Amino acid sequence: MPEGYCVKCKAKKEISDAVEETMKNGRKAIKGKCPTCGTVMFKILGGKAGTSGSTTAAGGQAAPGA
């Protein structure tokens, strides 16, 4: 099970009922509950989902001078 930080308990704990989600910016995250207090915990994972090796600038346009 993934581990995250509970803001209410102010401690690192295992995330119960963990579900992997994709945020609207394309990054993966895990959302679940604190086993002690029940507060929603959210951990952002590294990397984007479905990244391609493209060398374009933000917005999908070619970088200037490329």
Backbone as CSV, one residue per row, in Angstrom:
resi,resn,N_x,N_y,N_z,CA_x,CA_y,CA_z,C_x,C_y,C_z
1,MET,0.841,-1.189,0.000,0.000,0.000,0.000,0.881,1.245,0.000
2,PRO,0.450,2.301,-0.690,1.240,3.527,-0.758,1.209,4.291,0.564
3,GLU,2.237,5.058,0.770,2.350,5.854,1.985,2.238,7.329,1.631
4,GLY,1.530,8.082,2.468,1.354,9.508,2.251,1.365,10.251,3.564
5,TYR,1.220,11.566,3.508,1.233,12.412,4.698,-0.184,12.859,5.021
6,CYS,-0.613,12.593,6.256,-1.923,13.047,6.705,-1.750,14.414,7.362
7,VAL,-2.433,15.416,6.845,-2.300,16.781,7.341,-2.936,16.910,8.726
8,LYS,-4.021,16.197,8.937,-4.726,16.288,10.214,-3.934,15.612,11.342
9,CYS,-3.390,14.423,11.070,-2.597,13.687,12.078,-1.157,14.195,12.154
10,LYS,-0.719,14.912,11.132,0.653,15.410,11.016,1.678,14.282,11.095
11,ALA,1.411,13.217,10.325,2.305,12.065,10.309,2.173,11.318,8.982
12,LYS,3.236,10.563,8.629,3.209,9.718,7.444,2.473,8.440,7.801
13,LYS,1.531,8.058,6.936,0.735,6.855,7.179,0.445,6.154,5.867
14,GLU,0.059,4.888,5.970,-0.383,4.134,4.805,-1.729,4.700,4.340
15,ILE,-1.912,4.802,3.031,-3.170,5.300,2.486,-4.111,4.111,2.316
16,SER,-5.245,4.123,3.038,-6.211,3.037,2.886,-7.228,3.407,1.807
17,ASP,-7.844,2.398,1.211,-8.798,2.581,0.107,-8.170,3.384,-1.028
18,ALA,-6.906,3.104,-1.335,-6.163,3.870,-2.332,-6.660,3.575,-3.748
19,VAL,-6.826,4.655,-4.523,-7.241,4.561,-5.924,-6.305,5.439,-6.736
20,GLU,-5.745,4.878,-7.812,-4.869,5.670,-8.682,-5.724,6.465,-9.654
21,GLU,-5.465,7.758,-9.731,-6.209,8.653,-10.610,-5.247,9.405,-11.509
22,THR,-5.778,9.989,-12.577,-5.012,10.872,-13.442,-5.612,12.262,-13.303
23,MET,-4.787,13.219,-12.899,-5.261,14.594,-12.740,-5.456,15.221,-14.120
24,LYS,-6.130,16.358,-14.170,-6.425,16.962,-15.465,-5.192,17.497,-16.185
25,ASN,-4.064,17.653,-15.474,-2.834,18.064,-16.147,-2.056,16.855,-16.665
26,GLY,-2.602,15.637,-16.483,-1.986,14.432,-17.015,-1.126,13.670,-16.029
27,ARG,-0.873,14.212,-14.867,-0.043,13.531,-13.872,-0.860,12.502,-13.102
28,LYS,-0.177,11.438,-12.672,-0.832,10.402,-11.889,-0.796,10.764,-10.411
29,ALA,-1.819,10.319,-9.688,-1.902,10.574,-8.254,-2.633,9.415,-7.591
30,ILE,-2.456,9.289,-6.279,-3.167,8.292,-5.499,-4.024,9.017,-4.484
31,LYS,-5.291,8.623,-4.421,-6.245,9.242,-3.508,-6.815,8.148,-2.612
32,GLY,-6.906,8.438,-1.323,-7.447,7.466,-0.385,-7.769,8.135,0.937
33,LYS,-7.835,7.327,2.002,-8.185,7.848,3.320,-7.124,7.495,4.343
34,CYS,-7.027,8.328,5.367,-6.147,8.062,6.501,-6.804,6.963,7.336
35,PRO,-6.066,5.915,7.707,-6.664,4.836,8.482,-7.046,5.236,9.905
36,THR,-6.450,6.304,10.431,-6.722,6.736,11.800,-7.901,7.687,11.891
37,CYS,-7.854,8.785,11.117,-8.871,9.831,11.267,-9.885,9.872,10.123
38,GLY,-9.607,9.203,9.001,-10.544,9.167,7.889,-10.458,10.340,6.933
39,THR,-9.503,11.249,7.149,-9.322,12.396,6.267,-8.824,11.929,4.900
40,VAL,-9.252,12.604,3.840,-8.807,12.269,2.488,-7.329,12.606,2.351
41,MET,-6.565,11.631,1.851,-5.136,11.823,1.592,-4.925,11.778,0.084
42,PHE,-3.990,12.578,-0.401,-3.733,12.698,-1.835,-2.230,12.740,-2.039
43,LYS,-1.704,11.815,-2.833,-0.264,11.786,-3.108,-0.046,11.878,-4.609
44,ILE,0.728,12.880,-5.019,1.036,13.076,-6.435,2.251,12.225,-6.777
45,LEU,2.125,11.412,-7.824,3.209,10.540,-8.264,4.016,11.236,-9.349
46,GLY,5.234,10.805,-9.556,6.100,11.416,-10.551,5.712,11.032,-11.959
47,GLY,5.996,11.895,-12.893,5.790,11.614,-14.309,4.372,11.834,-14.776
48,LYS,4.230,12.004,-16.070,2.907,12.177,-16.670,2.449,10.851,-17.254
49,ALA,1.172,10.668,-17.319,0.594,9.466,-17.918,0.638,9.595,-19.431
50,GLY,1.171,8.588,-20.110,1.168,8.582,-21.570,2.054,9.636,-22.187
51,THR,3.244,9.848,-21.616,4.144,10.851,-22.180,4.754,10.337,-23.475
52,SER,4.911,11.221,-24.428,5.568,10.871,-25.677,6.908,11.599,-25.729
53,GLY,7.833,11.088,-26.483,9.167,11.666,-26.558,9.230,12.878,-27.466
54,SER,8.218,13.669,-27.501,8.147,14.832,-28.373,9.055,15.953,-27.880
55,THR,9.627,16.716,-28.794,10.502,17.828,-28.428,9.827,19.154,-28.748
56,THR,8.525,19.220,-28.567,7.807,20.455,-28.838,7.644,21.252,-27.551
57,ALA,7.460,22.545,-27.695,7.235,23.409,-26.542,5.809,23.243,-26.062
58,ALA,5.497,23.843,-24.931,4.147,23.761,-24.391,3.146,24.317,-25.396
59,GLY,1.997,23.705,-25.460,0.987,24.137,-26.414,1.009,23.336,-27.707
60,GLY,1.950,22.381,-27.803,1.998,21.518,-28.968,2.588,22.152,-30.214
61,GLN,3.201,23.334,-30.093,3.816,23.986,-31.234,5.319,23.802,-31.165
62,ALA,5.961,23.850,-32.303,7.411,23.700,-32.332,8.081,24.861,-31.604
63,ALA,9.167,24.536,-30.915,9.894,25.572,-30.179,10.535,26.552,-31.159
64,PRO,10.575,27.842,-30.819,11.197,28.823,-31.706,12.689,28.524,-31.892
65,GLY,13.146,28.628,-33.093,14.558,28.394,-33.392,14.887,26.926,-33.541
66,ALA,13.884,26.076,-33.588,14.146,24.634,-33.701,14.017,24.157,-35.116
